[in-house]
Amino acid sequence: MKKNQDELDHVVGHDRMVDEDDIPQLKYLQAVVKETFRFHATIPLITRECMTNCKVGGYDILAKTPIMINIWAIHRHSSAYDDPWDFNPERFVGSGVDVKGVDFELLPFGSGRRACPGMPLGLMQVQYELARLLHSFTWKLPIGENPQNMDMGEVFGVTLPKVIPLEVIPIARLPLHMYGPL
């Protein structure tokens, strides 16, 4: 949070709110979003169908065979990431890895012509909202809560919601007039 807020203070300052034009300059925030998509993808599996006979990883795959791609496992595989079980946004700082499905180690929106059509809107919205939340507030855990004791487990299904919802307390970072009428 501190690194994001330092970047936001440098790019945006404290005299205005973040706008969409700021997002391309927020490189660390973009790395945090990529790492979040890697670590907590919205869907764990995508299904495809082979169009023609092919060979994948030494296996013969026949046309019309349904294929399930385990995004959750790809995002946690040691051949794609060092320390794949650690949340580490720095792995994407200066990296050319993109969320658009070109780099097969990061597939939060799928890939190819069957990729999520809402990807551009979804990506911009997540980056923009996260930037606004981090720029406007410092986030604290409730009194007595310890980050090391938080349950970050997910319920496996079509989507991956947290087992226990996150509870946080927002503390204003900007001058009060920036938040509009109360």
Helices and strands as residue ranges (DSSP letters): H 2-11, G 20-25, H 27-39, E 45-49, E 54-56, E 59-61, E 66-70, H 71-74, G 89-92, G 112-114, H 119-136, E 137-140, G 147-149, E 169-172, G 176-179
